[in-house]
Amino acid sequence: MPAGAWARRYGGRLLLFISVTISSVLALLTPLSVSLGDWPLLCALRFCQGLVQGATYPTIATIMAEWAPIEERSAMLTY
């Protein structure tokens, strides 16, 4: 829920960039945690990755509200 407010305050593109970057770094750390055999670390990485990815949809909705024409907004969000 705070992701939508943060996107309105700080800008959707910045929050989307940060969200995707952190999620990518956590995805790159996943094979390392598996090779170490540390399953609690793997669970923590996947939990944090899901938490960060939760900001994606509200951020995209904020970007589309500023960028897309009103007549085409719902169709663009659907695609």
All heavy atoms as a GROMACS GRO file, in nm:
protein
  603
    1MET      N    1   0.080  -0.120   0.000
    1MET     CA    2   0.000   0.000   0.000
    1MET      C    3   0.085   0.127   0.000
    1MET      O    4   0.046   0.222  -0.066
    1MET     CB    5  -0.095  -0.001   0.118
    1MET     CG    6  -0.209  -0.098   0.098
    1MET     SD    7  -0.326  -0.114   0.231
    1MET     CE    8  -0.362   0.049   0.278
    2PRO      N    9   0.199   0.131   0.066
    2PRO     CA   10   0.276   0.255   0.061
    2PRO      C   11   0.342   0.278  -0.075
    2PRO      O   12   0.383   0.390  -0.104
    2PRO     CB   13   0.381   0.238   0.170
    2PRO     CG   14   0.390   0.095   0.196
    2PRO     CD   15   0.258   0.036   0.160
    3ALA      N   16   0.348   0.177  -0.160
    3ALA     CA   17   0.416   0.194  -0.290
    3ALA      C   18   0.344   0.296  -0.376
    3ALA      O   19   0.409   0.374  -0.446
    3ALA     CB   20   0.426   0.060  -0.361
    4GLY      N   21   0.213   0.298  -0.375
    4GLY     CA   22   0.139   0.396  -0.454
    4GLY      C   23   0.165   0.538  -0.407
    4GLY      O   24   0.183   0.629  -0.488
    5ALA      N   25   0.168   0.558  -0.277
    5ALA     CA   26   0.197   0.690  -0.222
    5ALA      C   27   0.340   0.732  -0.252
    5ALA      O   28   0.366   0.848  -0.285
    5ALA     CB   29   0.171   0.693  -0.072
    6TRP      N   30   0.434   0.639  -0.242
    6TRP     CA   31   0.573   0.670  -0.273
    6TRP      C   32   0.589   0.704  -0.421
    6TRP      O   33   0.666   0.792  -0.456
    6TRP     CB   34   0.665   0.555  -0.237
    6TRP     CG   35   0.678   0.531  -0.090
    6TRP    CD1   36   0.651   0.618   0.010
    6TRP    CD2   37   0.721   0.411  -0.028
    6TRP    NE1   38   0.675   0.559   0.132
    6TRP    CE2   39   0.718   0.433   0.112
    6TRP    CE3   40   0.761   0.288  -0.074
    6TRP    CZ2   41   0.754   0.335   0.202
    6TRP    CZ3   42   0.797   0.190   0.016
    6TRP    CH2   43   0.795   0.214   0.154
    7ALA      N   44   0.516   0.632  -0.507
    7ALA     CA   45   0.525   0.658  -0.650
    7ALA      C   46   0.471   0.796  -0.683
    7ALA      O   47   0.525   0.866  -0.768
    7ALA     CB   48   0.449   0.551  -0.728
    8ARG      N   49   0.362   0.837  -0.616
    8ARG     CA   50   0.309   0.972  -0.640
    8ARG      C   51   0.404   1.078  -0.587
    8ARG      O   52   0.419   1.184  -0.647
    8ARG     CB   53   0.173   0.987  -0.573
    8ARG     CG   54   0.061   0.936  -0.662
    8ARG     CD   55  -0.074   0.960  -0.600
    8ARG     NE   56  -0.111   0.835  -0.534
    8ARG     CZ   57  -0.149   0.823  -0.409
    8ARG    NH1   58  -0.159   0.928  -0.333
    8ARG    NH2   59  -0.179   0.706  -0.358
    9ARG      N   60   0.468   1.052  -0.476
    9ARG     CA   61   0.555   1.152  -0.414
    9ARG      C   62   0.691   1.163  -0.485
    9ARG      O   63   0.739   1.273  -0.513
    9ARG     CB   64   0.578   1.120  -0.268
    9ARG     CG   65   0.676   1.218  -0.201
    9ARG     CD   66   0.692   1.193  -0.057
    9ARG     NE   67   0.572   1.241   0.011
    9ARG     CZ   68   0.545   1.219   0.138
    9ARG    NH1   69   0.629   1.147   0.210
    9ARG    NH2   70   0.436   1.264   0.192
   10TYR      N   71   0.755   1.049  -0.512
   10TYR     CA   72   0.891   1.051  -0.565
   10TYR      C   73   0.900   1.025  -0.714
   10TYR      O   74   1.007   1.034  -0.773
   10TYR     CB   75   0.978   0.948  -0.492
   10TYR     CG   76   0.984   0.973  -0.343
   10TYR    CD1   77   0.928   0.883  -0.254
   10TYR    CD2   78   1.043   1.088  -0.293
   10TYR    CE1   79   0.932   0.905  -0.118
   10TYR    CE2   80   1.047   1.111  -0.157
   10TYR     CZ   81   0.991   1.019  -0.070
   10TYR     OH   82   0.996   1.043   0.065
   11GLY      N   83   0.789   0.987  -0.777
   11GLY     CA   84   0.790   0.959  -0.920
   11GLY      C   85   0.787   0.809  -0.945
   11GLY      O   86   0.857   0.733  -0.880
   12GLY      N   87   0.705   0.770  -1.039
   12GLY     CA   88   0.688   0.629  -1.068
   12GLY      C   89   0.810   0.565  -1.132
   12GLY      O   90   0.843   0.450  -1.104
   13ARG      N   91   0.876   0.639  -1.219
   13ARG     CA   92   0.992   0.580  -1.288
   13ARG      C   93   1.104   0.548  -1.191
   13ARG      O   94   1.168   0.443  -1.204
   13ARG     CB   95   1.042   0.674  -1.396
   13ARG     CG   96   0.949   0.678  -1.516
   13ARG     CD   97   1.004   0.763  -1.625
   13ARG     NE   98   0.987   0.902  -1.587
   13ARG     CZ   99   1.035   1.004  -1.653
   13ARG    NH1  100   1.104   0.984  -1.762
   13ARG    NH2  101   1.013   1.127  -1.612
   14LEU      N  102   1.128   0.634  -1.096
   14LEU     CA  103   1.234   0.609  -0.998
   14LEU      C  104   1.203   0.486  -0.913
   14LEU      O  105   1.288   0.398  -0.895
   14LEU     CB  106   1.255   0.731  -0.909
   14LEU     CG  107   1.359   0.715  -0.797
   14LEU    CD1  108   1.497   0.697  -0.857
   14LEU    CD2  109   1.354   0.834  -0.705
   15LEU      N  110   1.081   0.478  -0.864
   15LEU     CA  111   1.044   0.365  -0.780
   15LEU      C  112   1.043   0.235  -0.859
   15LEU      O  113   1.085   0.130  -0.808
   15LEU     CB  114   0.907   0.388  -0.716
   15LEU     CG  115   0.865   0.286  -0.611
   15LEU    CD1  116   0.963   0.283  -0.495
   15LEU    CD2  117   0.725   0.317  -0.561
   16LEU      N  118   0.999   0.238  -0.984
   16LEU     CA  119   1.002   0.119  -1.068
   16LEU      C  120   1.145   0.075  -1.094
   16LEU      O  121   1.177  -0.044  -1.087
   16LEU     CB  122   0.929   0.144  -1.200
   16LEU     CG  123   0.916   0.024  -1.293
   16LEU    CD1  124   0.832  -0.085  -1.228
   16LEU    CD2  125   0.855   0.067  -1.425
   17PHE      N  126   1.234   0.170  -1.120
   17PHE     CA  127   1.375   0.138  -1.141
   17PHE      C  128   1.436   0.073  -1.017
   17PHE      O  129   1.505  -0.028  -1.026
   17PHE     CB  130   1.452   0.265  -1.178
   17PHE     CG  131   1.600   0.245  -1.187
   17PHE    CD1  132   1.655   0.179  -1.294
   17PHE    CD2  133   1.684   0.292  -1.086
   17PHE    CE1  134   1.793   0.159  -1.302
   17PHE    CE2  135   1.820   0.274  -1.093
   17PHE     CZ  136   1.876   0.206  -1.202
   18ILE      N  137   1.408   0.131  -0.901
   18ILE     CA  138   1.463   0.076  -0.776
   18ILE      C  139   1.407  -0.063  -0.750
   18ILE      O  140   1.480  -0.155  -0.712
   18ILE     CB  141   1.434   0.172  -0.659
   18ILE    CG1  142   1.515   0.300  -0.674
   18ILE    CG2  143   1.462   0.106  -0.525
   18ILE    CD1  144   1.477   0.410  -0.579
   19SER      N  145   1.278  -0.080  -0.771
   19SER     CA  146   1.214  -0.209  -0.747
   19SER      C  147   1.270  -0.319  -0.837
   19SER      O  148   1.303  -0.428  -0.791
   19SER     CB  149   1.063  -0.195  -0.768
   19SER     OG  150   0.999  -0.319  -0.762
   20VAL      N  151   1.283  -0.289  -0.965
   20VAL     CA  152   1.335  -0.388  -1.059
   20VAL      C  153   1.482  -0.417  -1.032
   20VAL      O  154   1.527  -0.533  -1.040
   20VAL     CB  155   1.312  -0.341  -1.204
   20VAL    CG1  156   1.386  -0.428  -1.303
   20VAL    CG2  157   1.164  -0.340  -1.236
   21THR      N  158   1.559  -0.316  -0.996
   21THR     CA  159   1.701  -0.336  -0.968
   21THR      C  160   1.721  -0.424  -0.845
   21THR      O  161   1.800  -0.519  -0.848
   21THR     CB  162   1.770  -0.200  -0.947
   21THR    OG1  163   1.752  -0.121  -1.063
   21THR    CG2  164   1.918  -0.218  -0.918
   22ILE      N  165   1.650  -0.395  -0.737
   22ILE     CA  166   1.664  -0.476  -0.616
   22ILE      C  167   1.617  -0.619  -0.641
   22ILE      O  168   1.682  -0.716  -0.598
   22ILE     CB  169   1.587  -0.413  -0.499
   22ILE    CG1  170   1.655  -0.283  -0.458
   22ILE    CG2  171   1.580  -0.508  -0.380
   22ILE    CD1  172   1.578  -0.203  -0.354
   23SER      N  173   1.507  -0.634  -0.714
   23SER     CA  174   1.458  -0.768  -0.745
   23SER      C  175   1.559  -0.846  -0.830
   23SER      O  176   1.578  -0.966  -0.809
   23SER     CB  177   1.324  -0.758  -0.819
   23SER     OG  178   1.277  -0.885  -0.853
   24SER      N  179   1.624  -0.779  -0.924
   24SER     CA  180   1.724  -0.845  -1.007
   24SER      C  181   1.846  -0.888  -0.927
   24SER      O  182   1.898  -0.998  -0.946
   24SER     CB  183   1.768  -0.752  -1.120
   24SER     OG  184   1.659  -0.719  -1.201
   25VAL      N  185   1.890  -0.804  -0.836
   25VAL     CA  186   2.004  -0.839  -0.752
   25VAL      C  187   1.971  -0.959  -0.663
   25VAL      O  188   2.051  -1.052  -0.648
   25VAL     CB  189   2.049  -0.718  -0.668
   25VAL    CG1  190   2.149  -0.759  -0.561
   25VAL    CG2  191   2.107  -0.610  -0.757
   26LEU      N  192   1.850  -0.960  -0.608
   26LEU     CA  193   1.810  -1.073  -0.526
   26LEU      C  194   1.798  -1.200  -0.608
   26LEU      O  195   1.831  -1.309  -0.560
   26LEU     CB  196   1.678  -1.042  -0.455
   26LEU     CG  197   1.684  -0.934  -0.348
   26LEU    CD1  198   1.545  -0.902  -0.297
   26LEU    CD2  199   1.775  -0.974  -0.235
   27ALA      N  200   1.754  -1.189  -0.733
   27ALA     CA  201   1.746  -1.306  -0.821
   27ALA      C  202   1.886  -1.357  -0.854
   27ALA      O  203   1.906  -1.479  -0.866
   27ALA     CB  204   1.671  -1.271  -0.949
   28LEU      N  205   1.982  -1.268  -0.868
   28LEU     CA  206   2.120  -1.310  -0.895
   28LEU      C  207   2.182  -1.379  -0.773
   28LEU      O  208   2.274  -1.461  -0.788
   28LEU     CB  209   2.205  -1.191  -0.937
   28LEU     CG  210   2.175  -1.134  -1.076
   28LEU    CD1  211   2.254  -1.005  -1.097
   28LEU    CD2  212   2.209  -1.235  -1.183
   29LEU      N  213   2.137  -1.346  -0.654
   29LEU     CA  214   2.190  -1.409  -0.533
   29LEU      C  215   2.128  -1.546  -0.504
   29LEU      O  216   2.179  -1.620  -0.422
   29LEU     CB  217   2.168  -1.317  -0.412
   29LEU     CG  218   2.249  -1.188  -0.412
   29LEU    CD1  219   2.209  -1.102  -0.293
   29LEU    CD2  220   2.397  -1.218  -0.409
   30THR      N  221   2.018  -1.578  -0.573
   30THR     CA  222   1.949  -1.704  -0.548
   30THR      C  223   2.038  -1.826  -0.574
   30THR      O  224   2.044  -1.915  -0.488
   30THR     CB  225   1.819  -1.710  -0.630
   30THR    OG1  226   1.736  -1.601  -0.591
   30THR    CG2  227   1.746  -1.840  -0.608
   31PRO      N  228   2.108  -1.838  -0.687
   31PRO     CA  229   2.193  -1.956  -0.707
   31PRO      C  230   2.304  -1.969  -0.602
   31PRO      O  231   2.342  -2.081  -0.565
   31PRO     CB  232   2.253  -1.935  -0.846
   31PRO     CG  233   2.163  -1.841  -0.914
   31PRO     CD  234   2.106  -1.755  -0.808
   32LEU      N  235   2.353  -1.856  -0.555
   32LEU     CA  236   2.455  -1.861  -0.451
   32LEU      C  237   2.401  -1.922  -0.323
   32LEU      O  238   2.467  -2.006  -0.260
   32LEU     CB  239   2.509  -1.720  -0.423
   32LEU     CG  240   2.613  -1.708  -0.312
   32LEU    CD1  241   2.741  -1.782  -0.352
   32LEU    CD2  242   2.640  -1.564  -0.282
   33SER      N  243   2.280  -1.885  -0.285
   33SER     CA  244   2.222  -1.941  -0.163
   33SER      C  245   2.194  -2.090  -0.178
   33SER      O  246   2.207  -2.165  -0.082
   33SER     CB  247   2.095  -1.866  -0.125
   33SER     OG  248   1.993  -1.891  -0.218
   34VAL      N  249   2.158  -2.133  -0.299
   34VAL     CA  250   2.133  -2.275  -0.322
   34VAL      C  251   2.264  -2.353  -0.318
   34VAL      O  252   2.271  -2.463  -0.262
   34VAL     CB  253   2.060  -2.296  -0.457
   34VAL    CG1  254   2.052  -2.444  -0.493
   34VAL    CG2  255   1.921  -2.236  -0.451
   35SER      N  256   2.369  -2.297  -0.377
   35SER     CA  257   2.498  -2.368  -0.377
   35SER      C  258   2.556  -2.378  -0.237
   35SER      O  259   2.630  -2.472  -0.208
   35SER     CB  260   2.597  -2.299  -0.471
   35SER     OG  261   2.633  -2.172  -0.420
   36LEU      N  262   2.524  -2.284  -0.151
   36LEU     CA  263   2.569  -2.292  -0.012
   36LEU      C  264   2.487  -2.391   0.069
   36LEU      O  265   2.527  -2.429   0.178
   36LEU     CB  266   2.562  -2.154   0.055
   36LEU     CG  267   2.658  -2.047   0.002
   36LEU    CD1  268   2.628  -1.914   0.066
   36LEU    CD2  269   2.801  -2.088   0.025
   37GLY      N  270   2.372  -2.429   0.015
   37GLY     CA  271   2.285  -2.522   0.086
   37GLY      C  272   2.213  -2.457   0.202
   37GLY      O  273   2.172  -2.524   0.296
   38ASP      N  274   2.197  -2.328   0.196
   38ASP     CA  275   2.135  -2.253   0.305
   38ASP      C  276   1.990  -2.221   0.268
   38ASP      O  277   1.960  -2.117   0.210
   38ASP     CB  278   2.215  -2.126   0.329
   38ASP     CG  279   2.178  -2.056   0.458
   38ASP    OD1  280   2.099  -2.112   0.536
   38ASP    OD2  281   2.229  -1.945   0.481
   39TRP      N  282   1.899  -2.312   0.298
   39TRP     CA  283   1.759  -2.291   0.257
   39TRP      C  284   1.690  -2.177   0.331
   39TRP      O  285   1.603  -2.113   0.273
   39TRP     CB  286   1.678  -2.421   0.266
   39TRP     CG  287   1.657  -2.472   0.404
   39TRP    CD1  288   1.734  -2.560   0.472
   39TRP    CD2  289   1.551  -2.437   0.492
   39TRP    NE1  290   1.684  -2.583   0.596
   39TRP    CE2  291   1.570  -2.508   0.612
   39TRP    CE3  292   1.441  -2.352   0.481
   39TRP    CZ2  293   1.485  -2.496   0.720
   39TRP    CZ3  294   1.356  -2.340   0.589
   39TRP    CH2  295   1.377  -2.413   0.707
   40PRO      N  296   1.724  -2.145   0.458
   40PRO     CA  297   1.661  -2.026   0.517
   40PRO      C  298   1.700  -1.896   0.444
   40PRO      O  299   1.618  -1.805   0.430
   40PRO     CB  300   1.712  -2.024   0.661
   40PRO     CG  301   1.747  -2.165   0.691
   40PRO     CD  302   1.797  -2.220   0.562
   41LEU      N  303   1.824  -1.892   0.395
   41LEU     CA  304   1.866  -1.775   0.316
   41LEU      C  305   1.789  -1.768   0.186
   41LEU      O  306   1.746  -1.660   0.144
   41LEU     CB  307   2.017  -1.782   0.288
   41LEU     CG  308   2.074  -1.670   0.201
   41LEU    CD1  309   2.055  -1.535   0.266
   41LEU    CD2  310   2.221  -1.696   0.172
   42LEU      N  311   1.766  -1.883   0.122
   42LEU     CA  312   1.688  -1.886   0.000
   42LEU      C  313   1.545  -1.838   0.025
   42LEU      O  314   1.491  -1.758  -0.052
   42LEU     CB  315   1.686  -2.028  -0.059
   42LEU     CG  316   1.597  -2.048  -0.182
   42LEU    CD1  317   1.648  -1.966  -0.299
   42LEU    CD2  318   1.590  -2.195  -0.217
   43CYS      N  319   1.485  -1.884   0.133
   43CYS     CA  320   1.348  -1.841   0.166
   43CYS      C  321   1.345  -1.690   0.194
   43CYS      O  322   1.250  -1.622   0.151
   43CYS     CB  323   1.296  -1.919   0.287
   43CYS     SG  324   1.264  -2.092   0.251
   44ALA      N  325   1.445  -1.639   0.262
   44ALA     CA  326   1.450  -1.495   0.290
   44ALA      C  327   1.468  -1.415   0.162
   44ALA      O  328   1.404  -1.310   0.145
   44ALA     CB  329   1.563  -1.465   0.388
   45LEU      N  330   1.553  -1.464   0.072
   45LEU     CA  331   1.572  -1.394  -0.056
   45LEU      C  332   1.443  -1.390  -0.136
   45LEU      O  333   1.406  -1.286  -0.191
   45LEU     CB  334   1.681  -1.464  -0.138
   45LEU     CG  335   1.825  -1.440  -0.098
   45LEU    CD1  336   1.918  -1.529  -0.179
   45LEU    CD2  337   1.862  -1.295  -0.117
   46ARG      N  338   1.374  -1.503  -0.144
   46ARG     CA  339   1.250  -1.509  -0.222
   46ARG      C  340   1.140  -1.422  -0.157
   46ARG      O  341   1.063  -1.359  -0.226
   46ARG     CB  342   1.204  -1.653  -0.237
   46ARG     CG  343   1.299  -1.741  -0.314
   46ARG     CD  344   1.316  -1.696  -0.456
   46ARG     NE  345   1.189  -1.716  -0.525
   46ARG     CZ  346   1.160  -1.670  -0.644
   46ARG    NH1  347   1.248  -1.598  -0.710
   46ARG    NH2  348   1.044  -1.692  -0.699
   47PHE      N  349   1.136  -1.420  -0.025
   47PHE     CA  350   1.039  -1.336   0.045
   47PHE      C  351   1.064  -1.188   0.016
   47PHE      O  352   0.972  -1.113  -0.017
   47PHE     CB  353   1.043  -1.363   0.196
   47PHE     CG  354   0.951  -1.275   0.274
   47PHE    CD1  355   0.816  -1.303   0.281
   47PHE    CD2  356   1.000  -1.164   0.341
   47PHE    CE1  357   0.730  -1.221   0.352
   47PHE    CE2  358   0.916  -1.082   0.413
   47PHE     CZ  359   0.779  -1.110   0.419
   48CYS      N  360   1.190  -1.148   0.027
   48CYS     CA  361   1.225  -1.008   0.000
   48CYS      C  362   1.201  -0.972  -0.146
   48CYS      O  363   1.158  -0.861  -0.176
   48CYS     CB  364   1.370  -0.982   0.038
   48CYS     SG  365   1.401  -0.989   0.214
   49GLN      N  366   1.227  -1.066  -0.236
   49GLN     CA  367   1.204  -1.041  -0.377
   49GLN      C  368   1.054  -1.020  -0.404
   49GLN      O  369   1.016  -0.929  -0.477
   49GLN     CB  370   1.256  -1.158  -0.460
   49GLN     CG  371   1.260  -1.132  -0.607
   49GLN     CD  372   1.325  -1.247  -0.683
   49GLN    OE1  373   1.350  -1.354  -0.628
   49GLN    NE2  374   1.351  -1.224  -0.810
   50GLY      N  375   0.970  -1.099  -0.345
   50GLY     CA  376   0.826  -1.080  -0.360
   50GLY      C  377   0.778  -0.950  -0.299
   50GLY      O  378   0.690  -0.883  -0.353
   51LEU      N  379   0.836  -0.913  -0.186
   51LEU     CA  380   0.800  -0.788  -0.121
   51LEU      C  381   0.835  -0.668  -0.209
   51LEU      O  382   0.756  -0.575  -0.224
   51LEU     CB  383   0.872  -0.780   0.014
   51LEU     CG  384   0.820  -0.683   0.117
   51LEU    CD1  385   0.680  -0.725   0.160
   51LEU    CD2  386   0.912  -0.684   0.238
   52VAL      N  387   0.952  -0.672  -0.269
   52VAL     CA  388   0.996  -0.562  -0.355
   52VAL      C  389   0.913  -0.558  -0.484
   52VAL      O  390   0.879  -0.451  -0.533
   52VAL     CB  391   1.147  -0.576  -0.385
   52VAL    CG1  392   1.190  -0.482  -0.493
   52VAL    CG2  393   1.228  -0.553  -0.259
   53GLN      N  394   0.878  -0.675  -0.537
   53GLN     CA  395   0.800  -0.679  -0.660
   53GLN      C  396   0.656  -0.633  -0.638
   53GLN      O  397   0.586  -0.602  -0.734
   53GLN     CB  398   0.800  -0.819  -0.720
   53GLN     CG  399   0.931  -0.856  -0.783
   53GLN     CD  400   0.933  -0.998  -0.835
   53GLN    OE1  401   0.839  -1.075  -0.814
   53GLN    NE2  402   1.040  -1.033  -0.903
   54GLY      N  403   0.613  -0.628  -0.514
   54GLY     CA  404   0.480  -0.578  -0.484
   54GLY      C  405   0.462  -0.431  -0.519
   54GLY      O  406   0.350  -0.383  -0.534
   55ALA      N  407   0.570  -0.358  -0.536
   55ALA     CA  408   0.563  -0.216  -0.571
   55ALA      C  409   0.546  -0.196  -0.721
   55ALA      O  410   0.519  -0.083  -0.764
   55ALA     CB  411   0.690  -0.145  -0.525
   56THR      N  412   0.557  -0.302  -0.800
   56THR     CA  413   0.554  -0.287  -0.945
   56THR      C  414   0.419  -0.239  -0.996
   56THR      O  415   0.411  -0.142  -1.072
   56THR     CB  416   0.592  -0.420  -1.012
   56THR    OG1  417   0.720  -0.460  -0.963
   56THR    CG2  418   0.597  -0.407  -1.162
   57TYR      N  419   0.310  -0.303  -0.958
   57TYR     CA  420   0.179  -0.268  -1.014
   57TYR      C  421   0.134  -0.127  -0.976
   57TYR      O  422   0.092  -0.052  -1.064
   57TYR     CB  423   0.074  -0.372  -0.975
   57TYR     CG  424  -0.058  -0.346  -1.042
   57TYR    CD1  425  -0.074  -0.373  -1.176
   57TYR    CD2  426  -0.164  -0.290  -0.973
   57TYR    CE1  427  -0.193  -0.347  -1.240
   57TYR    CE2  428  -0.284  -0.263  -1.036
   57TYR     CZ  429  -0.298  -0.293  -1.169
   57TYR     OH  430  -0.416  -0.266  -1.232
   58PRO      N  431   0.142  -0.086  -0.849
   58PRO     CA  432   0.102   0.052  -0.820
   58PRO      C  433   0.190   0.156  -0.889
   58PRO      O  434   0.143   0.262  -0.928
   58PRO     CB  435   0.116   0.064  -0.668
   58PRO     CG  436   0.129  -0.071  -0.616
   58PRO     CD  437   0.174  -0.159  -0.728
   59THR      N  438   0.316   0.123  -0.908
   59THR     CA  439   0.407   0.214  -0.976
   59THR      C  440   0.370   0.228  -1.123
   59THR      O  441   0.367   0.339  -1.177
   59THR     CB  442   0.551   0.165  -0.961
   59THR    OG1  443   0.581   0.152  -0.822
   59THR    CG2  444   0.649   0.259  -1.025
   60ILE      N  445   0.340   0.115  -1.188
   60ILE     CA  446   0.301   0.120  -1.328
   60ILE      C  447   0.170   0.196  -1.344
   60ILE      O  448   0.152   0.272  -1.439
   60ILE     CB  449   0.293  -0.022  -1.386
   60ILE    CG1  450   0.434  -0.080  -1.399
   60ILE    CG2  451   0.224  -0.023  -1.522
   60ILE    CD1  452   0.439  -0.224  -1.440
   61ALA      N  453   0.077   0.176  -1.251
   61ALA     CA  454  -0.050   0.250  -1.257
   61ALA      C  455  -0.027   0.400  -1.245
   61ALA      O  456  -0.093   0.480  -1.312
   61ALA     CB  457  -0.144   0.201  -1.148
   62THR      N  458   0.065   0.441  -1.161
   62THR     CA  459   0.098   0.583  -1.146
   62THR      C  460   0.161   0.639  -1.272
   62THR      O  461   0.129   0.750  -1.316
   62THR     CB  462   0.193   0.604  -1.026
   62THR    OG1  463   0.132   0.551  -0.910
   62THR    CG2  464   0.225   0.749  -1.005
   63ILE      N  465   0.251   0.562  -1.332
   63ILE     CA  466   0.315   0.606  -1.457
   63ILE      C  467   0.211   0.619  -1.567
   63ILE      O  468   0.210   0.717  -1.642
   63ILE     CB  469   0.426   0.507  -1.498
   63ILE    CG1  470   0.543   0.515  -1.399
   63ILE    CG2  471   0.476   0.536  -1.639
   63ILE    CD1  472   0.647   0.407  -1.419
   64MET      N  473   0.121   0.522  -1.578
   64MET     CA  474   0.020   0.526  -1.683
   64MET      C  475  -0.079   0.641  -1.662
   64MET      O  476  -0.130   0.697  -1.758
   64MET     CB  477  -0.055   0.393  -1.689
   64MET     CG  478   0.031   0.278  -1.735
   64MET     SD  479   0.102   0.301  -1.897
   64MET     CE  480  -0.036   0.257  -1.997
   65ALA      N  481  -0.106   0.676  -1.538
   65ALA     CA  482  -0.196   0.788  -1.511
   65ALA      C  483  -0.139   0.919  -1.562
   65ALA      O  484  -0.212   1.009  -1.601
   65ALA     CB  485  -0.225   0.798  -1.362
   66GLU      N  486  -0.008   0.932  -1.563
   66GLU     CA  487   0.056   1.053  -1.611
   66GLU      C  488   0.082   1.049  -1.761
   66GLU      O  489   0.084   1.152  -1.827
   66GLU     CB  490   0.190   1.074  -1.539
   66GLU     CG  491   0.176   1.096  -1.391
   66GLU     CD  492   0.311   1.097  -1.321
   66GLU    OE1  493   0.414   1.083  -1.388
   66GLU    OE2  494   0.311   1.112  -1.198
   67TRP      N  495   0.104   0.931  -1.816
   67TRP     CA  496   0.154   0.920  -1.951
   67TRP      C  497   0.044   0.889  -2.054
   67TRP      O  498   0.046   0.945  -2.163
   67TRP     CB  499   0.261   0.810  -1.954
   67TRP     CG  500   0.324   0.792  -2.088
   67TRP    CD1  501   0.414   0.875  -2.148
   67TRP    CD2  502   0.300   0.685  -2.179
   67TRP    NE1  503   0.449   0.825  -2.271
   67TRP    CE2  504   0.380   0.708  -2.292
   67TRP    CE3  505   0.220   0.572  -2.176
   67TRP    CZ2  506   0.382   0.622  -2.400
   67TRP    CZ3  507   0.223   0.487  -2.283
   67TRP    CH2  508   0.303   0.513  -2.394
   68ALA      N  509  -0.047   0.800  -2.021
   68ALA     CA  510  -0.145   0.752  -2.118
   68ALA      C  511  -0.261   0.851  -2.133
   68ALA      O  512  -0.304   0.912  -2.035
   68ALA     CB  513  -0.199   0.616  -2.075
   69PRO      N  514  -0.314   0.863  -2.254
   69PRO     CA  515  -0.434   0.945  -2.272
   69PRO      C  516  -0.552   0.883  -2.198
   69PRO      O  517  -0.560   0.761  -2.182
   69PRO     CB  518  -0.459   0.941  -2.423
   69PRO     CG  519  -0.333   0.890  -2.484
   69PRO     CD  520  -0.262   0.814  -2.380
   70ILE      N  521  -0.643   0.966  -2.153
   70ILE     CA  522  -0.755   0.919  -2.071
   70ILE      C  523  -0.838   0.815  -2.145
   70ILE      O  524  -0.880   0.716  -2.086
   70ILE     CB  525  -0.842   1.038  -2.026
   70ILE    CG1  526  -0.761   1.127  -1.933
   70ILE    CG2  527  -0.969   0.990  -1.959
   70ILE    CD1  528  -0.832   1.255  -1.895
   71GLU      N  529  -0.861   0.834  -2.275
   71GLU     CA  530  -0.944   0.742  -2.351
   71GLU      C  531  -0.882   0.604  -2.366
   71GLU      O  532  -0.952   0.505  -2.383
   71GLU     CB  533  -0.972   0.796  -2.493
   71GLU     CG  534  -1.026   0.936  -2.499
   71GLU     CD  535  -0.916   1.041  -2.494
   71GLU    OE1  536  -0.806   1.020  -2.549
   71GLU    OE2  537  -0.940   1.144  -2.431
   72GLU      N  538  -0.750   0.594  -2.361
   72GLU     CA  539  -0.681   0.469  -2.386
   72GLU      C  540  -0.619   0.408  -2.260
   72GLU      O  541  -0.555   0.303  -2.268
   72GLU     CB  542  -0.571   0.492  -2.490
   72GLU     CG  543  -0.624   0.543  -2.621
   72GLU     CD  544  -0.512   0.578  -2.717
   72GLU    OE1  545  -0.396   0.548  -2.686
   72GLU    OE2  546  -0.542   0.635  -2.822
   73ARG      N  547  -0.636   0.470  -2.147
   73ARG     CA  548  -0.567   0.428  -2.025
   73ARG      C  549  -0.603   0.286  -1.982
   73ARG      O  550  -0.515   0.206  -1.953
   73ARG     CB  551  -0.597   0.527  -1.913
   73ARG     CG  552  -0.510   0.507  -1.792
   73ARG     CD  553  -0.531   0.616  -1.693
   73ARG     NE  554  -0.491   0.745  -1.752
   73ARG     CZ  555  -0.531   0.862  -1.707
   73ARG    NH1  556  -0.610   0.870  -1.604
   73ARG    NH2  557  -0.490   0.972  -1.765
   74SER      N  558  -0.731   0.252  -1.980
   74SER     CA  559  -0.770   0.119  -1.934
   74SER      C  560  -0.722   0.012  -2.030
   74SER      O  561  -0.679  -0.096  -1.987
   74SER     CB  562  -0.920   0.111  -1.914
   74SER     OG  563  -0.988   0.133  -2.037
   75ALA      N  564  -0.727   0.039  -2.159
   75ALA     CA  565  -0.678  -0.060  -2.257
   75ALA      C  566  -0.527  -0.079  -2.243
   75ALA      O  567  -0.478  -0.192  -2.250
   75ALA     CB  568  -0.713  -0.014  -2.399
   76MET      N  569  -0.454   0.028  -2.221
   76MET     CA  570  -0.308   0.016  -2.206
   76MET      C  571  -0.271  -0.059  -2.079
   76MET      O  572  -0.176  -0.136  -2.079
   76MET     CB  573  -0.244   0.154  -2.209
   76MET     CG  574  -0.257   0.222  -2.343
   76MET     SD  575  -0.180   0.382  -2.346
   76MET     CE  576  -0.022   0.339  -2.416
   77LEU      N  577  -0.343  -0.037  -1.971
   77LEU     CA  578  -0.315  -0.111  -1.848
   77LEU      C  579  -0.350  -0.258  -1.864
   77LEU      O  580  -0.287  -0.344  -1.803
   77LEU     CB  581  -0.390  -0.050  -1.731
   77LEU     CG  582  -0.326   0.073  -1.670
   77LEU    CD1  583  -0.421   0.138  -1.570
   77LEU    CD2  584  -0.197   0.038  -1.603
   78THR      N  585  -0.450  -0.288  -1.946
   78THR     CA  586  -0.488  -0.427  -1.967
   78THR      C  587  -0.379  -0.501  -2.044
   78THR      O  588  -0.348  -0.615  -2.013
   78THR     CB  589  -0.621  -0.434  -2.046
   78THR    OG1  590  -0.720  -0.366  -1.972
   78THR    CG2  591  -0.662  -0.577  -2.069
   79TYR      N  592  -0.321  -0.435  -2.143
   79TYR     CA  593  -0.215  -0.498  -2.220
   79TYR      C  594  -0.092  -0.517  -2.137
   79TYR      O  595  -0.017  -0.605  -2.146
   79TYR     CB  596  -0.180  -0.419  -2.345
   79TYR     CG  597  -0.294  -0.412  -2.444
   79TYR    CD1  598  -0.329  -0.291  -2.500
   79TYR    CD2  599  -0.364  -0.524  -2.479
   79TYR    CE1  600  -0.433  -0.283  -2.592
   79TYR    CE2  601  -0.469  -0.517  -2.569
   79TYR     CZ  602  -0.501  -0.396  -2.626
   79TYR     OH  603  -0.602  -0.388  -2.714
   0.00000   0.00000   0.00000
